[in-house]
Amino acid sequence: MPTRNPVDIHLERLRQWRNKPETASGMEFLKKQFKAEVEKPYKQLVSITEVWMRLVPPELLEHTRLESFSRGVLRVAVDSSPRLFELDRLLRGGLEQRLITEHRGQPFRKVQLHVG
């Protein structure tokens, strides 16, 4: 086996470091859409979920579902009208302000409830 020139070995190493690796282009067009529709909203909801689970009473917590977080508004679905009324009463009684102040992440200004 012939010995390789040290200059060629050096150039080959440089190519490995400097050239971008080729990516499979099969589903590449979905990458940007996935980040916008799945990854970013998930990251936003994770930080709010921790605070939500800590501050909302357990008897109401199992009947709520955090749906989305957009433009400072947290949308929450509640499974029935009586529970929505009870949660709304708690939020107006100071829970919403505690959620806003204890949340460390993107700022949010209100919680929007609906039956769903």
N, C-alpha and C positions, 0 to 999 in steps of 0.2 A: 504494500500500500504506500503510495507516494506521500511525502510530507507536504503539508499545506503551507502556503506562504503566510507568515504572521500578519501581513497587511490585509490579506483576504479574510482571515479570521477576525481581525479587528472590525473590518467593514461589515461583516455578517452580524456581529454583535450590535453594532450601531443600527443596522436595519431593524433588528428585533426590538430595540428600545424606541426608536423614533417613528417607525411606521405604525399606523393605527391597525389593530387587528380587524380582519374582515368579519363583518357580522352577517348572519343569515338574513336575507331580505324577504323571507317568506311572510312574516307577520309584522314587519317593521312599521308598516303604516298605522298599526293600532297602538303603538307605543305612546304617542302623544295623547291620543284620545283616552287611553287607560289612565294615564297620569292625571288628566283633567277630571275624569268622571269617577274614578275609583280611589286612586292613591291619595290625592289631595284631600277630598272630603273625609276619608278614613282618618288621616292624621289629625284633622281638625276635631273630629268627634272623639278621638281617644282621650284627649286632655279634658274635655268637658265631661265625658262619661265618668271619670274618676271622681270629680267634684259632685256630679249628680248622684252617684251611688252613695256617697258619704252623707249628703245633706237631706235627701228625700227620705221620708219614713219608709221602712221596709214593706208595710202593708200596701202602700201606693206604688212602690218601686216596681213590683212584679207586674203591674198593670199598665206600665208606661213603656214607650219605645221611642228612643231618640231617632228622628228621621233625617234631619239635615241641619246644616249650619251654613248660612249664607248671609253676607252683608250685616253681620252682627245680630242676626235673628236665629235663635235655636228653635226648630220646629219639633214638637213632641206630640205623639199620638197616644191617646188614652183610650182604653177599651170600652168605657161606658160613660154616660152622662153624669151619673152621681159621683163617680171618681174624678171626672173632669172638674166638676164643681168644687169638690174637696181640695184638689190640687190647686185650682185657681185661687181659692181662698187662702191657702198656705203661701202661694207666690205673692199675693197682694199683702199678706201679713208680714213680709220681710224676707221670705225665702229667696225671692228673685234677686233682691239686692245682695244677699249673702252669696248666691251663686256667682253674681257678676264680680264681686270683690275678691272672692277666693279663687276664681279661675285665673290661672297663669298661662296665657297663650294669646291667641288672637282675641282682640277685644270684642265683647258682645254686649248688647244693650237691652235685649228683652227676650222673653220666652213666649212662644206662640203655641197655644194648645188647640187640639181638635180631636174629635172622636174618630177613631179609625181602627 
